[in-house]
Amino acid sequence: MRYLNRWFINSYVSIFLLIVVISCNKSDLVGPDPKDSYQYFPIEVGDYKLFRKVVYSYSGKKEQIDSLLVKEIVTSKTENKNEIYYTIERQVKGKNDLFFKPETIFQIITNLKQVIKAEKNVYTVLLHYPVYLTSEWNVNQINGQEPKIAEIVENGTLPPSLITDKDIIKVLGDSTNNVVSYLVDCHIFAKNIGLIYEEKTDLEYCQESEIDNPDSITNCTGKKIIEIGKREFITLLEHGKVK
């Protein structure tokens, strides 16, 4: 029974990862209407969102899976000229926890042109207005780091667990998939809801060959066997107002 359960878990994980890989590719769907731009990131004091976060960690071809609940609550806001600063409290609940516990506090800054996330003294541009298909911007425009381009891409096939499959925009940052590595940075926003899905993947594949290691019983080069890395999937479960 133990081996049967392990087989079931591995099969489920493989299917889930396949769905997510498909979700962050491009296809041929119609893009968003620019006049609805600001509706893709609504935010007000008292808003809360509950996410499920699943993390897959890989080291030496071994896999570890962790899952937790993440709650984000908009606790306050201040206005400065044409910008609004929202304070967000993030709470987490692990599988062995009875209650949510505070994890961190960060800010969301909105103006007529951008939505900016400020966390751990790093400012990143989540959205740039107006939103339309093929729109591009530099995520690191404010923080001075190496430029990183994000693009609004076609929706494609979406994970079935999403809270909605209508009126969404998909923002794709890093996207690399070859025999050496797999890199993805993907955010999905829903109209009148905001962020509903996030994927961050950074994997390195095994490159060991018989020439590199004559004692190796297998040649893993080009087989996309994960050597090291991490995959994070964050999916919105519910949203509303704090009572």
N, C-alpha and C positions, 0 to 999 in steps of 0.2 A: 504493500500500500504506500509506503514511503516513496518508493521509486515511481509509482504511478502518479502520486501527487507532484513530485518533482517534474515529471514529464508534462503534466498539465500546466504547471506554472510556467515552464520554459516555453510551451506552445503558446500560452496566452500572451506572454511577454513578446514573443516573436511576432504574433499577429498585431499586437498593439503598436510595436515599433514600425511595422510595415505601414500601418494606417497613418502614423504620424509622419513618416518619410514622405508618403504620398501627399499629405496635407500641406507641406511646405514647398511643393513644386508648383510650376506654372501651368495654366491651361487656357481655355478660350472663353471665359465668362465676361460679361459686361461690367465695366468699372463703375465706381460711385459717381453720384451727381455732385459736382463741386459746391453747389448751393447748400448742400447738407453738411458741409465740412465740420462745423462746430458741434454737430449732434453726435459725432463719433467719440467725443470725450467730455460728456457731461459730468460735472462735479460740483458738489455743494456740501456745506457743513452738515454732518449727521448721516451722510451716505456711508454704507458699509458694503464690503464684498467678502465673500467666503470662497476661497480657492482650495483645491486639492493639489498638492505638490508631490510629484514622484521623481525621485532621483536614482539614477543608475550610475554606479561608480565601478570603474574597471581598473584593475591593477594586476599585471602579470597574467593576463587572460582570465582572471577571476572576476566574477560579477557580484556586486552587492546592491540590494534594492532597499530604499527607504521611502516611506510615505508619511506625510503629515498634512494637517489642515492649517491654512494661513488665513487670518482675518485682518482686513485693512479697514480702518475707520477714519473718516475725515473729521478731525476734532476742532479745527479753527481755521480762520483765514484772515489775511491782512491785505490791504490794497496800497499800492505805491505807483502813482501815476497811471500808466496803462497796463500794469501787471497785477495779477492777483496771486498771492502766496498761500497755498493750502498746506496745513500740517496734517500728516497721515501717521497714525499709530498702527504698527504692524504687530499682531499677536500670533503665536504659533501653538499648535497642539500636536505632540507626537503620538504614536500609536499606544504608548504606555502612560500617557498623561491623562489625568482626570479633567483638568481645566486648561484653558488657554493661558499663556503667560506672555508678557511683553517681550518683544525681540528687539525692535528698533523704532526710531522715529525718523521720517524723511519728509521732504517737501515736493509738492507738484506746483510748478509755476506756469501760469497760462497768460497769454497775451493774444493779440489779433493775428500773430503770425505763427506761433509755436506752442507746443506743450513740452515743458522741460521737467525732467526728473532730477532732483538733487538729493543724493544719498551718499554718505561717507565722503563728503566734500568733492564728489564727482558729479558734474552737470552733463546730462545727456539729453538730446532732443528726441523725444518719443514720436512726435507728429509735427508736420509742417503744413500750414494752411496756404491755399486750399488743397483739399485732398482730391486726387484724380489719378487714374491709371498711369503708370510710368513716372509719376512725380518722384523726384529724388532730393535728398538733402544729406548734409554731413552731420552724423550723430554726435561727433566730437567737436562741433563748431565752437562751443563755449569753453570746453575744458582744456584746450590747448594740446590734446593728445593727437596722435597720428590720425589723419582723416579716415573716416569710416562711413561709407555711403549706404544709406537705407533707401529702399524703393518700394512704392506701392505696386504690388503685382496682382495678377489675376488669381482668383480665389482657389480654383482647383477643387479636388476632393477634400472634404473636411472631416476631422475626427468626429465620430457619431456621438461623442460625449459632450459636444459643445452645447451651451445653453440655447443657442439659436443658430440657424443656418441662413438667415435672411439679412440683407442690408449690412454687410460686413466689409471691412477693408483689411487686407493682409499686408503687413510691412515686413519686407525681407531684407535683413542686413547681410551678414556673412553667409555665403552659400558655396561650399566646396565639397565635391564628392569624387574622389579618385582612389587609386589603389594604395595611396599613402595615408590619406586622412579624410575625415568627414567633419565638416564644420557648418553649423547652421545657427542663425540668430533670427527668430521669427516671432512677430507679435500679431495678434488678430484683435481688431476692435469692432464692436457692434454698435450700430446706430441706436442712440438713446440709452446705451448701457456703458460703453467704454471698453476697457481691456477685458477680454474674455478668455484669452489663451496666449501662452508664451512657451516657446521652446528655445533652449540653449544647449547646443551639442558641440563638443570638442573631443574628437576621437583620433587616436593614432593607431594605424593598423600594423600588425606584425610584418617585419621585413626580413626575417631570418631565413637564410637559404642554406643548402648543404655546403656551399663553399664557405659561408661565414661560420658554420658550425657543423663539421663533419659527423659529429655524434648525434645530431638531431635526427629523429625518426621521420619527421615530416618537413616539407618545404612550405612555409606559410606565405612566402612573398606573392603578392597579387591576389590572395584569397580573401582579403578583407576580414581577417581574424583580428578582433580588437585586442590590442596590447595594453593600452592605457587610455584613460579619458573619463569623461562624465557627460551624462545626458540629464537635463532637467525639463520636466513638462509640468506646466501650471495651468489648470483648467478651472474656470469659474463654475461654482456649484449653485450659488444663490447671491442675490443682491437686494438692497432695499434701504430703509431708514432705520437708524437706531431708535429703539423705543424708550 
